[in-house]
Amino acid sequence: MGWLVNKLRNGRISLAIKELKYDIDSADGVRRAKILFKAQEYRESAVGGGVSAEVFENPQKYPRDFVMETVSGFEDVIIDGQDQLNNAVTHMKNIGMDSSDLRLQMLIEKRAVQVWIASLGATEKLVPEVRNIWAKLIGSMTNLPAVYNEMAALGRLSG
């Protein structure tokens, strides 16, 4: 039974990597920087919640089952976010509001979480694809000041 669980888990990770890679490959620098920015927020949140920073830096040093518990937590974040998005979109539709901006923002959130699902969960065969994703994200760092200012302004408006 363990092999089936591993096969299913690896399949979910592979799919997350494919979705993320497709988005990153077609994204402009600002969108990539937004994903990078949000990914770092998720990392900090996980570390603040008790996950060792070392897990993010060297996941291969930890037992796969342990790392996969962290990946499972990130998968739960995506599922919960999708449920919240669906409820918000339904509500917005009922009151006649457009939800396209919310959908775009939530997709960035999902991709940011997928960065860690991919980085932590990639099998040896998929590591080159994850490195390529990171190279593109890091290449967008020149856009981070503008992204940070935008995120800070949104925080002031919603907070």
Phi and psi in radians as a Rosetta constraint file:
Dihedral C 1 N 2 CA 2 C 2 CIRCULARHARMONIC -1.048 0.35
Dihedral N 2 CA 2 C 2 N 3 CIRCULARHARMONIC -0.644 0.35
Dihedral C 2 N 3 CA 3 C 3 CIRCULARHARMONIC -1.153 0.35
Dihedral N 3 CA 3 C 3 N 4 CIRCULARHARMONIC -0.596 0.35
Dihedral C 3 N 4 CA 4 C 4 CIRCULARHARMONIC -1.186 0.35
Dihedral N 4 CA 4 C 4 N 5 CIRCULARHARMONIC -0.757 0.35
Dihedral C 4 N 5 CA 5 C 5 CIRCULARHARMONIC -1.049 0.35
Dihedral N 5 CA 5 C 5 N 6 CIRCULARHARMONIC -0.792 0.35
Dihedral C 5 N 6 CA 6 C 6 CIRCULARHARMONIC -1.101 0.35
Dihedral N 6 CA 6 C 6 N 7 CIRCULARHARMONIC -0.712 0.35
Dihedral C 6 N 7 CA 7 C 7 CIRCULARHARMONIC -1.119 0.35
Dihedral N 7 CA 7 C 7 N 8 CIRCULARHARMONIC -0.760 0.35
Dihedral C 7 N 8 CA 8 C 8 CIRCULARHARMONIC -1.141 0.35
Dihedral N 8 CA 8 C 8 N 9 CIRCULARHARMONIC -0.756 0.35
Dihedral C 8 N 9 CA 9 C 9 CIRCULARHARMONIC -1.082 0.35
Dihedral N 9 CA 9 C 9 N 10 CIRCULARHARMONIC -0.810 0.35
Dihedral C 9 N 10 CA 10 C 10 CIRCULARHARMONIC -1.120 0.35
Dihedral N 10 CA 10 C 10 N 11 CIRCULARHARMONIC -0.589 0.35
Dihedral C 10 N 11 CA 11 C 11 CIRCULARHARMONIC -1.148 0.35
Dihedral N 11 CA 11 C 11 N 12 CIRCULARHARMONIC -0.716 0.35
Dihedral C 11 N 12 CA 12 C 12 CIRCULARHARMONIC -1.133 0.35
Dihedral N 12 CA 12 C 12 N 13 CIRCULARHARMONIC -0.701 0.35
Dihedral C 12 N 13 CA 13 C 13 CIRCULARHARMONIC -1.169 0.35
Dihedral N 13 CA 13 C 13 N 14 CIRCULARHARMONIC -0.750 0.35
Dihedral C 13 N 14 CA 14 C 14 CIRCULARHARMONIC -1.046 0.35
Dihedral N 14 CA 14 C 14 N 15 CIRCULARHARMONIC -0.728 0.35
Dihedral C 14 N 15 CA 15 C 15 CIRCULARHARMONIC -1.136 0.35
Dihedral N 15 CA 15 C 15 N 16 CIRCULARHARMONIC -0.738 0.35
Dihedral C 15 N 16 CA 16 C 16 CIRCULARHARMONIC -1.057 0.35
Dihedral N 16 CA 16 C 16 N 17 CIRCULARHARMONIC -0.725 0.35
Dihedral C 16 N 17 CA 17 C 17 CIRCULARHARMONIC -1.114 0.35
Dihedral N 17 CA 17 C 17 N 18 CIRCULARHARMONIC -0.752 0.35
Dihedral C 17 N 18 CA 18 C 18 CIRCULARHARMONIC -1.096 0.35
Dihedral N 18 CA 18 C 18 N 19 CIRCULARHARMONIC -0.794 0.35
Dihedral C 18 N 19 CA 19 C 19 CIRCULARHARMONIC -1.077 0.35
Dihedral N 19 CA 19 C 19 N 20 CIRCULARHARMONIC -0.803 0.35
Dihedral C 19 N 20 CA 20 C 20 CIRCULARHARMONIC -1.109 0.35
Dihedral N 20 CA 20 C 20 N 21 CIRCULARHARMONIC -0.801 0.35
Dihedral C 20 N 21 CA 21 C 21 CIRCULARHARMONIC -1.062 0.35
Dihedral N 21 CA 21 C 21 N 22 CIRCULARHARMONIC -0.765 0.35
Dihedral C 21 N 22 CA 22 C 22 CIRCULARHARMONIC -1.044 0.35
Dihedral N 22 CA 22 C 22 N 23 CIRCULARHARMONIC -0.798 0.35
Dihedral C 22 N 23 CA 23 C 23 CIRCULARHARMONIC -1.163 0.35
Dihedral N 23 CA 23 C 23 N 24 CIRCULARHARMONIC -0.837 0.35
Dihedral C 23 N 24 CA 24 C 24 CIRCULARHARMONIC -1.082 0.35
Dihedral N 24 CA 24 C 24 N 25 CIRCULARHARMONIC -0.723 0.35
Dihedral C 24 N 25 CA 25 C 25 CIRCULARHARMONIC -1.085 0.35
Dihedral N 25 CA 25 C 25 N 26 CIRCULARHARMONIC -0.584 0.35
Dihedral C 25 N 26 CA 26 C 26 CIRCULARHARMONIC -1.690 0.35
Dihedral N 26 CA 26 C 26 N 27 CIRCULARHARMONIC -0.099 0.35
Dihedral C 26 N 27 CA 27 C 27 CIRCULARHARMONIC -1.431 0.35
Dihedral N 27 CA 27 C 27 N 28 CIRCULARHARMONIC 2.648 0.35
Dihedral C 27 N 28 CA 28 C 28 CIRCULARHARMONIC -1.454 0.35
Dihedral N 28 CA 28 C 28 N 29 CIRCULARHARMONIC 3.065 0.35
Dihedral C 28 N 29 CA 29 C 29 CIRCULARHARMONIC -1.076 0.35
Dihedral N 29 CA 29 C 29 N 30 CIRCULARHARMONIC -0.612 0.35
Dihedral C 29 N 30 CA 30 C 30 CIRCULARHARMONIC -1.189 0.35
Dihedral N 30 CA 30 C 30 N 31 CIRCULARHARMONIC -0.777 0.35
Dihedral C 30 N 31 CA 31 C 31 CIRCULARHARMONIC -1.105 0.35
Dihedral N 31 CA 31 C 31 N 32 CIRCULARHARMONIC -0.746 0.35
Dihedral C 31 N 32 CA 32 C 32 CIRCULARHARMONIC -1.054 0.35
Dihedral N 32 CA 32 C 32 N 33 CIRCULARHARMONIC -0.732 0.35
Dihedral C 32 N 33 CA 33 C 33 CIRCULARHARMONIC -1.132 0.35
Dihedral N 33 CA 33 C 33 N 34 CIRCULARHARMONIC -0.648 0.35
Dihedral C 33 N 34 CA 34 C 34 CIRCULARHARMONIC -1.097 0.35
Dihedral N 34 CA 34 C 34 N 35 CIRCULARHARMONIC -0.748 0.35
Dihedral C 34 N 35 CA 35 C 35 CIRCULARHARMONIC -1.121 0.35
Dihedral N 35 CA 35 C 35 N 36 CIRCULARHARMONIC -0.773 0.35
Dihedral C 35 N 36 CA 36 C 36 CIRCULARHARMONIC -1.055 0.35
Dihedral N 36 CA 36 C 36 N 37 CIRCULARHARMONIC -0.819 0.35
Dihedral C 36 N 37 CA 37 C 37 CIRCULARHARMONIC -1.005 0.35
Dihedral N 37 CA 37 C 37 N 38 CIRCULARHARMONIC -0.877 0.35
Dihedral C 37 N 38 CA 38 C 38 CIRCULARHARMONIC -1.182 0.35
Dihedral N 38 CA 38 C 38 N 39 CIRCULARHARMONIC -0.618 0.35
Dihedral C 38 N 39 CA 39 C 39 CIRCULARHARMONIC -1.060 0.35
Dihedral N 39 CA 39 C 39 N 40 CIRCULARHARMONIC -0.711 0.35
Dihedral C 39 N 40 CA 40 C 40 CIRCULARHARMONIC -1.178 0.35
Dihedral N 40 CA 40 C 40 N 41 CIRCULARHARMONIC -0.603 0.35
Dihedral C 40 N 41 CA 41 C 41 CIRCULARHARMONIC -1.112 0.35
Dihedral N 41 CA 41 C 41 N 42 CIRCULARHARMONIC -0.739 0.35
Dihedral C 41 N 42 CA 42 C 42 CIRCULARHARMONIC -1.124 0.35
Dihedral N 42 CA 42 C 42 N 43 CIRCULARHARMONIC -0.677 0.35
Dihedral C 42 N 43 CA 43 C 43 CIRCULARHARMONIC -1.076 0.35
Dihedral N 43 CA 43 C 43 N 44 CIRCULARHARMONIC -0.846 0.35
Dihedral C 43 N 44 CA 44 C 44 CIRCULARHARMONIC -1.076 0.35
Dihedral N 44 CA 44 C 44 N 45 CIRCULARHARMONIC -0.672 0.35
Dihedral C 44 N 45 CA 45 C 45 CIRCULARHARMONIC -1.121 0.35
Dihedral N 45 CA 45 C 45 N 46 CIRCULARHARMONIC -0.742 0.35
Dihedral C 45 N 46 CA 46 C 46 CIRCULARHARMONIC -1.156 0.35
Dihedral N 46 CA 46 C 46 N 47 CIRCULARHARMONIC -0.737 0.35
Dihedral C 46 N 47 CA 47 C 47 CIRCULARHARMONIC -1.122 0.35
Dihedral N 47 CA 47 C 47 N 48 CIRCULARHARMONIC -0.735 0.35
Dihedral C 47 N 48 CA 48 C 48 CIRCULARHARMONIC -1.112 0.35
Dihedral N 48 CA 48 C 48 N 49 CIRCULARHARMONIC -0.463 0.35
Dihedral C 48 N 49 CA 49 C 49 CIRCULARHARMONIC -1.512 0.35
Dihedral N 49 CA 49 C 49 N 50 CIRCULARHARMONIC 0.033 0.35
Dihedral C 49 N 50 CA 50 C 50 CIRCULARHARMONIC 1.991 0.35
Dihedral N 50 CA 50 C 50 N 51 CIRCULARHARMONIC -0.108 0.35
Dihedral C 50 N 51 CA 51 C 51 CIRCULARHARMONIC -1.357 0.35
Dihedral N 51 CA 51 C 51 N 52 CIRCULARHARMONIC 2.286 0.35
Dihedral C 51 N 52 CA 52 C 52 CIRCULARHARMONIC -1.128 0.35
Dihedral N 52 CA 52 C 52 N 53 CIRCULARHARMONIC 2.370 0.35
Dihedral C 52 N 53 CA 53 C 53 CIRCULARHARMONIC -1.029 0.35
Dihedral N 53 CA 53 C 53 N 54 CIRCULARHARMONIC -0.522 0.35
Dihedral C 53 N 54 CA 54 C 54 CIRCULARHARMONIC -1.061 0.35
Dihedral N 54 CA 54 C 54 N 55 CIRCULARHARMONIC -0.543 0.35
Dihedral C 54 N 55 CA 55 C 55 CIRCULARHARMONIC -1.075 0.35
Dihedral N 55 CA 55 C 55 N 56 CIRCULARHARMONIC -0.692 0.35
Dihedral C 55 N 56 CA 56 C 56 CIRCULARHARMONIC -1.277 0.35
Dihedral N 56 CA 56 C 56 N 57 CIRCULARHARMONIC -0.584 0.35
Dihedral C 56 N 57 CA 57 C 57 CIRCULARHARMONIC -1.431 0.35
Dihedral N 57 CA 57 C 57 N 58 CIRCULARHARMONIC -0.609 0.35
Dihedral C 57 N 58 CA 58 C 58 CIRCULARHARMONIC -2.483 0.35
Dihedral N 58 CA 58 C 58 N 59 CIRCULARHARMONIC 1.146 0.35
Dihedral C 58 N 59 CA 59 C 59 CIRCULARHARMONIC -1.075 0.35
Dihedral N 59 CA 59 C 59 N 60 CIRCULARHARMONIC -0.456 0.35
Dihedral C 59 N 60 CA 60 C 60 CIRCULARHARMONIC -1.186 0.35
Dihedral N 60 CA 60 C 60 N 61 CIRCULARHARMONIC -0.257 0.35
Dihedral C 60 N 61 CA 61 C 61 CIRCULARHARMONIC -1.419 0.35
Dihedral N 61 CA 61 C 61 N 62 CIRCULARHARMONIC -0.123 0.35
Dihedral C 61 N 62 CA 62 C 62 CIRCULARHARMONIC -1.935 0.35
Dihedral N 62 CA 62 C 62 N 63 CIRCULARHARMONIC 2.674 0.35
Dihedral C 62 N 63 CA 63 C 63 CIRCULARHARMONIC -1.028 0.35
Dihedral N 63 CA 63 C 63 N 64 CIRCULARHARMONIC 2.441 0.35
Dihedral C 63 N 64 CA 64 C 64 CIRCULARHARMONIC -0.979 0.35
Dihedral N 64 CA 64 C 64 N 65 CIRCULARHARMONIC -0.711 0.35
Dihedral C 64 N 65 CA 65 C 65 CIRCULARHARMONIC -1.059 0.35
Dihedral N 65 CA 65 C 65 N 66 CIRCULARHARMONIC -0.678 0.35
Dihedral C 65 N 66 CA 66 C 66 CIRCULARHARMONIC -1.134 0.35
Dihedral N 66 CA 66 C 66 N 67 CIRCULARHARMONIC -0.821 0.35
Dihedral C 66 N 67 CA 67 C 67 CIRCULARHARMONIC -1.114 0.35
Dihedral N 67 CA 67 C 67 N 68 CIRCULARHARMONIC -0.652 0.35
Dihedral C 67 N 68 CA 68 C 68 CIRCULARHARMONIC -1.211 0.35
Dihedral N 68 CA 68 C 68 N 69 CIRCULARHARMONIC -0.417 0.35
Dihedral C 68 N 69 CA 69 C 69 CIRCULARHARMONIC -1.122 0.35
Dihedral N 69 CA 69 C 69 N 70 CIRCULARHARMONIC -0.695 0.35
Dihedral C 69 N 70 CA 70 C 70 CIRCULARHARMONIC -1.154 0.35
Dihedral N 70 CA 70 C 70 N 71 CIRCULARHARMONIC -0.759 0.35
Dihedral C 70 N 71 CA 71 C 71 CIRCULARHARMONIC -1.043 0.35
Dihedral N 71 CA 71 C 71 N 72 CIRCULARHARMONIC -0.739 0.35
Dihedral C 71 N 72 CA 72 C 72 CIRCULARHARMONIC -1.058 0.35
Dihedral N 72 CA 72 C 72 N 73 CIRCULARHARMONIC -0.692 0.35
Dihedral C 72 N 73 CA 73 C 73 CIRCULARHARMONIC -1.070 0.35
Dihedral N 73 CA 73 C 73 N 74 CIRCULARHARMONIC -0.709 0.35
Dihedral C 73 N 74 CA 74 C 74 CIRCULARHARMONIC -1.171 0.35
Dihedral N 74 CA 74 C 74 N 75 CIRCULARHARMONIC -0.656 0.35
Dihedral C 74 N 75 CA 75 C 75 CIRCULARHARMONIC -1.094 0.35
Dihedral N 75 CA 75 C 75 N 76 CIRCULARHARMONIC -0.666 0.35
Dihedral C 75 N 76 CA 76 C 76 CIRCULARHARMONIC -1.096 0.35
Dihedral N 76 CA 76 C 76 N 77 CIRCULARHARMONIC -0.644 0.35
Dihedral C 76 N 77 CA 77 C 77 CIRCULARHARMONIC -1.053 0.35
Dihedral N 77 CA 77 C 77 N 78 CIRCULARHARMONIC -0.748 0.35
Dihedral C 77 N 78 CA 78 C 78 CIRCULARHARMONIC -1.134 0.35
Dihedral N 78 CA 78 C 78 N 79 CIRCULARHARMONIC -0.780 0.35
Dihedral C 78 N 79 CA 79 C 79 CIRCULARHARMONIC -1.087 0.35
Dihedral N 79 CA 79 C 79 N 80 CIRCULARHARMONIC -0.810 0.35
Dihedral C 79 N 80 CA 80 C 80 CIRCULARHARMONIC -1.098 0.35
Dihedral N 80 CA 80 C 80 N 81 CIRCULARHARMONIC -0.727 0.35
Dihedral C 80 N 81 CA 81 C 81 CIRCULARHARMONIC -1.092 0.35
Dihedral N 81 CA 81 C 81 N 82 CIRCULARHARMONIC -0.688 0.35
Dihedral C 81 N 82 CA 82 C 82 CIRCULARHARMONIC -1.159 0.35
Dihedral N 82 CA 82 C 82 N 83 CIRCULARHARMONIC -0.708 0.35
Dihedral C 82 N 83 CA 83 C 83 CIRCULARHARMONIC -1.083 0.35
Dihedral N 83 CA 83 C 83 N 84 CIRCULARHARMONIC -0.786 0.35
Dihedral C 83 N 84 CA 84 C 84 CIRCULARHARMONIC -1.109 0.35
Dihedral N 84 CA 84 C 84 N 85 CIRCULARHARMONIC -0.718 0.35
Dihedral C 84 N 85 CA 85 C 85 CIRCULARHARMONIC -1.084 0.35
Dihedral N 85 CA 85 C 85 N 86 CIRCULARHARMONIC -0.819 0.35
Dihedral C 85 N 86 CA 86 C 86 CIRCULARHARMONIC -1.013 0.35
Dihedral N 86 CA 86 C 86 N 87 CIRCULARHARMONIC -0.762 0.35
Dihedral C 86 N 87 CA 87 C 87 CIRCULARHARMONIC -1.128 0.35
Dihedral N 87 CA 87 C 87 N 88 CIRCULARHARMONIC -0.742 0.35
Dihedral C 87 N 88 CA 88 C 88 CIRCULARHARMONIC -1.151 0.35
Dihedral N 88 CA 88 C 88 N 89 CIRCULARHARMONIC -0.738 0.35
Dihedral C 88 N 89 CA 89 C 89 CIRCULARHARMONIC -1.100 0.35
Dihedral N 89 CA 89 C 89 N 90 CIRCULARHARMONIC -0.735 0.35
Dihedral C 89 N 90 CA 90 C 90 CIRCULARHARMONIC -1.074 0.35
Dihedral N 90 CA 90 C 90 N 91 CIRCULARHARMONIC -0.792 0.35
Dihedral C 90 N 91 CA 91 C 91 CIRCULARHARMONIC -1.093 0.35
Dihedral N 91 CA 91 C 91 N 92 CIRCULARHARMONIC -0.801 0.35
Dihedral C 91 N 92 CA 92 C 92 CIRCULARHARMONIC -1.083 0.35
Dihedral N 92 CA 92 C 92 N 93 CIRCULARHARMONIC -0.689 0.35
Dihedral C 92 N 93 CA 93 C 93 CIRCULARHARMONIC -1.110 0.35
Dihedral N 93 CA 93 C 93 N 94 CIRCULARHARMONIC -0.729 0.35
Dihedral C 93 N 94 CA 94 C 94 CIRCULARHARMONIC -1.114 0.35
Dihedral N 94 CA 94 C 94 N 95 CIRCULARHARMONIC -0.501 0.35
Dihedral C 94 N 95 CA 95 C 95 CIRCULARHARMONIC -1.786 0.35
Dihedral N 95 CA 95 C 95 N 96 CIRCULARHARMONIC 0.152 0.35
Dihedral C 95 N 96 CA 96 C 96 CIRCULARHARMONIC 1.411 0.35
Dihedral N 96 CA 96 C 96 N 97 CIRCULARHARMONIC 0.399 0.35
Dihedral C 96 N 97 CA 97 C 97 CIRCULARHARMONIC -1.732 0.35
Dihedral N 97 CA 97 C 97 N 98 CIRCULARHARMONIC 2.624 0.35
Dihedral C 97 N 98 CA 98 C 98 CIRCULARHARMONIC -1.414 0.35
Dihedral N 98 CA 98 C 98 N 99 CIRCULARHARMONIC 2.352 0.35
Dihedral C 98 N 99 CA 99 C 99 CIRCULARHARMONIC -1.914 0.35
Dihedral N 99 CA 99 C 99 N 100 CIRCULARHARMONIC 0.167 0.35
Dihedral C 99 N 100 CA 100 C 100 CIRCULARHARMONIC -1.128 0.35
Dihedral N 100 CA 100 C 100 N 101 CIRCULARHARMONIC -0.679 0.35
Dihedral C 100 N 101 CA 101 C 101 CIRCULARHARMONIC -1.130 0.35
Dihedral N 101 CA 101 C 101 N 102 CIRCULARHARMONIC -0.723 0.35
Dihedral C 101 N 102 CA 102 C 102 CIRCULARHARMONIC -1.099 0.35
Dihedral N 102 CA 102 C 102 N 103 CIRCULARHARMONIC -0.744 0.35
Dihedral C 102 N 103 CA 103 C 103 CIRCULARHARMONIC -1.061 0.35
Dihedral N 103 CA 103 C 103 N 104 CIRCULARHARMONIC -0.748 0.35
Dihedral C 103 N 104 CA 104 C 104 CIRCULARHARMONIC -1.116 0.35
Dihedral N 104 CA 104 C 104 N 105 CIRCULARHARMONIC -0.752 0.35
Dihedral C 104 N 105 CA 105 C 105 CIRCULARHARMONIC -1.122 0.35
Dihedral N 105 CA 105 C 105 N 106 CIRCULARHARMONIC -0.715 0.35
Dihedral C 105 N 106 CA 106 C 106 CIRCULARHARMONIC -1.211 0.35
Dihedral N 106 CA 106 C 106 N 107 CIRCULARHARMONIC -0.506 0.35
Dihedral C 106 N 107 CA 107 C 107 CIRCULARHARMONIC -1.185 0.35
Dihedral N 107 CA 107 C 107 N 108 CIRCULARHARMONIC -0.656 0.35
Dihedral C 107 N 108 CA 108 C 108 CIRCULARHARMONIC -1.094 0.35
Dihedral N 108 CA 108 C 108 N 109 CIRCULARHARMONIC -0.743 0.35
Dihedral C 108 N 109 CA 109 C 109 CIRCULARHARMONIC -1.033 0.35
Dihedral N 109 CA 109 C 109 N 110 CIRCULARHARMONIC -0.792 0.35
Dihedral C 109 N 110 CA 110 C 110 CIRCULARHARMONIC -1.076 0.35
Dihedral N 110 CA 110 C 110 N 111 CIRCULARHARMONIC -0.790 0.35
Dihedral C 110 N 111 CA 111 C 111 CIRCULARHARMONIC -1.092 0.35
Dihedral N 111 CA 111 C 111 N 112 CIRCULARHARMONIC -0.658 0.35
Dihedral C 111 N 112 CA 112 C 112 CIRCULARHARMONIC -1.088 0.35
Dihedral N 112 CA 112 C 112 N 113 CIRCULARHARMONIC -0.716 0.35
Dihedral C 112 N 113 CA 113 C 113 CIRCULARHARMONIC -1.184 0.35
Dihedral N 113 CA 113 C 113 N 114 CIRCULARHARMONIC -0.690 0.35
Dihedral C 113 N 114 CA 114 C 114 CIRCULARHARMONIC -1.095 0.35
Dihedral N 114 CA 114 C 114 N 115 CIRCULARHARMONIC -0.476 0.35
Dihedral C 114 N 115 CA 115 C 115 CIRCULARHARMONIC -0.978 0.35
Dihedral N 115 CA 115 C 115 N 116 CIRCULARHARMONIC -0.757 0.35
Dihedral C 115 N 116 CA 116 C 116 CIRCULARHARMONIC -1.381 0.35
Dihedral N 116 CA 116 C 116 N 117 CIRCULARHARMONIC -0.590 0.35
Dihedral C 116 N 117 CA 117 C 117 CIRCULARHARMONIC -1.052 0.35
Dihedral N 117 CA 117 C 117 N 118 CIRCULARHARMONIC -0.789 0.35
Dihedral C 117 N 118 CA 118 C 118 CIRCULARHARMONIC -1.157 0.35
Dihedral N 118 CA 118 C 118 N 119 CIRCULARHARMONIC -0.818 0.35
Dihedral C 118 N 119 CA 119 C 119 CIRCULARHARMONIC -1.160 0.35
Dihedral N 119 CA 119 C 119 N 120 CIRCULARHARMONIC -0.698 0.35
Dihedral C 119 N 120 CA 120 C 120 CIRCULARHARMONIC -1.457 0.35
Dihedral N 120 CA 120 C 120 N 121 CIRCULARHARMONIC -0.615 0.35
Dihedral C 120 N 121 CA 121 C 121 CIRCULARHARMONIC -1.713 0.35
Dihedral N 121 CA 121 C 121 N 122 CIRCULARHARMONIC -0.116 0.35
Dihedral C 121 N 122 CA 122 C 122 CIRCULARHARMONIC -1.074 0.35
Dihedral N 122 CA 122 C 122 N 123 CIRCULARHARMONIC 2.335 0.35
Dihedral C 122 N 123 CA 123 C 123 CIRCULARHARMONIC -1.340 0.35
Dihedral N 123 CA 123 C 123 N 124 CIRCULARHARMONIC 2.907 0.35
Dihedral C 123 N 124 CA 124 C 124 CIRCULARHARMONIC -0.931 0.35
Dihedral N 124 CA 124 C 124 N 125 CIRCULARHARMONIC -0.653 0.35
Dihedral C 124 N 125 CA 125 C 125 CIRCULARHARMONIC -1.130 0.35
Dihedral N 125 CA 125 C 125 N 126 CIRCULARHARMONIC -0.523 0.35
Dihedral C 125 N 126 CA 126 C 126 CIRCULARHARMONIC -1.685 0.35
Dihedral N 126 CA 126 C 126 N 127 CIRCULARHARMONIC -0.109 0.35
Dihedral C 126 N 127 CA 127 C 127 CIRCULARHARMONIC -0.984 0.35
Dihedral N 127 CA 127 C 127 N 128 CIRCULARHARMONIC -0.729 0.35
Dihedral C 127 N 128 CA 128 C 128 CIRCULARHARMONIC -1.031 0.35
Dihedral N 128 CA 128 C 128 N 129 CIRCULARHARMONIC -0.647 0.35
Dihedral C 128 N 129 CA 129 C 129 CIRCULARHARMONIC -1.158 0.35
Dihedral N 129 CA 129 C 129 N 130 CIRCULARHARMONIC -0.691 0.35
Dihedral C 129 N 130 CA 130 C 130 CIRCULARHARMONIC -1.163 0.35
Dihedral N 130 CA 130 C 130 N 131 CIRCULARHARMONIC -0.703 0.35
Dihedral C 130 N 131 CA 131 C 131 CIRCULARHARMONIC -1.071 0.35
Dihedral N 131 CA 131 C 131 N 132 CIRCULARHARMONIC -0.689 0.35
Dihedral C 131 N 132 CA 132 C 132 CIRCULARHARMONIC -1.111 0.35
Dihedral N 132 CA 132 C 132 N 133 CIRCULARHARMONIC -0.718 0.35
Dihedral C 132 N 133 CA 133 C 133 CIRCULARHARMONIC -1.053 0.35
Dihedral N 133 CA 133 C 133 N 134 CIRCULARHARMONIC -0.828 0.35
Dihedral C 133 N 134 CA 134 C 134 CIRCULARHARMONIC -1.097 0.35
Dihedral N 134 CA 134 C 134 N 135 CIRCULARHARMONIC -0.676 0.35
Dihedral C 134 N 135 CA 135 C 135 CIRCULARHARMONIC -1.057 0.35
Dihedral N 135 CA 135 C 135 N 136 CIRCULARHARMONIC -0.726 0.35
Dihedral C 135 N 136 CA 136 C 136 CIRCULARHARMONIC -1.215 0.35
Dihedral N 136 CA 136 C 136 N 137 CIRCULARHARMONIC -0.678 0.35
Dihedral C 136 N 137 CA 137 C 137 CIRCULARHARMONIC -1.132 0.35
Dihedral N 137 CA 137 C 137 N 138 CIRCULARHARMONIC -0.801 0.35
Dihedral C 137 N 138 CA 138 C 138 CIRCULARHARMONIC -1.118 0.35
Dihedral N 138 CA 138 C 138 N 139 CIRCULARHARMONIC -0.611 0.35
Dihedral C 138 N 139 CA 139 C 139 CIRCULARHARMONIC -1.111 0.35
Dihedral N 139 CA 139 C 139 N 140 CIRCULARHARMONIC -0.269 0.35
Dihedral C 139 N 140 CA 140 C 140 CIRCULARHARMONIC -1.617 0.35
Dihedral N 140 CA 140 C 140 N 141 CIRCULARHARMONIC 0.061 0.35
Dihedral C 140 N 141 CA 141 C 141 CIRCULARHARMONIC -1.041 0.35
Dihedral N 141 CA 141 C 141 N 142 CIRCULARHARMONIC -0.437 0.35
Dihedral C 141 N 142 CA 142 C 142 CIRCULARHARMONIC -1.111 0.35
Dihedral N 142 CA 142 C 142 N 143 CIRCULARHARMONIC -0.341 0.35
Dihedral C 142 N 143 CA 143 C 143 CIRCULARHARMONIC -1.559 0.35
Dihedral N 143 CA 143 C 143 N 144 CIRCULARHARMONIC -0.102 0.35
Dihedral C 143 N 144 CA 144 C 144 CIRCULARHARMONIC -1.074 0.35
Dihedral N 144 CA 144 C 144 N 145 CIRCULARHARMONIC -0.704 0.35
Dihedral C 144 N 145 CA 145 C 145 CIRCULARHARMONIC -1.001 0.35
Dihedral N 145 CA 145 C 145 N 146 CIRCULARHARMONIC -0.765 0.35
Dihedral C 145 N 146 CA 146 C 146 CIRCULARHARMONIC -1.153 0.35
Dihedral N 146 CA 146 C 146 N 147 CIRCULARHARMONIC -0.709 0.35
Dihedral C 146 N 147 CA 147 C 147 CIRCULARHARMONIC -1.129 0.35
Dihedral N 147 CA 147 C 147 N 148 CIRCULARHARMONIC -0.767 0.35
Dihedral C 147 N 148 CA 148 C 148 CIRCULARHARMONIC -1.029 0.35
Dihedral N 148 CA 148 C 148 N 149 CIRCULARHARMONIC -0.801 0.35
Dihedral C 148 N 149 CA 149 C 149 CIRCULARHARMONIC -1.076 0.35
Dihedral N 149 CA 149 C 149 N 150 CIRCULARHARMONIC -0.711 0.35
Dihedral C 149 N 150 CA 150 C 150 CIRCULARHARMONIC -1.122 0.35
Dihedral N 150 CA 150 C 150 N 151 CIRCULARHARMONIC -0.796 0.35
Dihedral C 150 N 151 CA 151 C 151 CIRCULARHARMONIC -1.136 0.35
Dihedral N 151 CA 151 C 151 N 152 CIRCULARHARMONIC -0.672 0.35
Dihedral C 151 N 152 CA 152 C 152 CIRCULARHARMONIC -1.142 0.35
Dihedral N 152 CA 152 C 152 N 153 CIRCULARHARMONIC -0.712 0.35
Dihedral C 152 N 153 CA 153 C 153 CIRCULARHARMONIC -1.125 0.35
Dihedral N 153 CA 153 C 153 N 154 CIRCULARHARMONIC -0.746 0.35
Dihedral C 153 N 154 CA 154 C 154 CIRCULARHARMONIC -1.091 0.35
Dihedral N 154 CA 154 C 154 N 155 CIRCULARHARMONIC -0.675 0.35
Dihedral C 154 N 155 CA 155 C 155 CIRCULARHARMONIC -1.108 0.35
Dihedral N 155 CA 155 C 155 N 156 CIRCULARHARMONIC -0.687 0.35
Dihedral C 155 N 156 CA 156 C 156 CIRCULARHARMONIC -1.174 0.35
Dihedral N 156 CA 156 C 156 N 157 CIRCULARHARMONIC -0.637 0.35
Dihedral C 156 N 157 CA 157 C 157 CIRCULARHARMONIC -1.272 0.35
Dihedral N 157 CA 157 C 157 N 158 CIRCULARHARMONIC -0.655 0.35
Dihedral C 157 N 158 CA 158 C 158 CIRCULARHARMONIC -1.624 0.35
Dihedral N 158 CA 158 C 158 N 159 CIRCULARHARMONIC -0.274 0.35
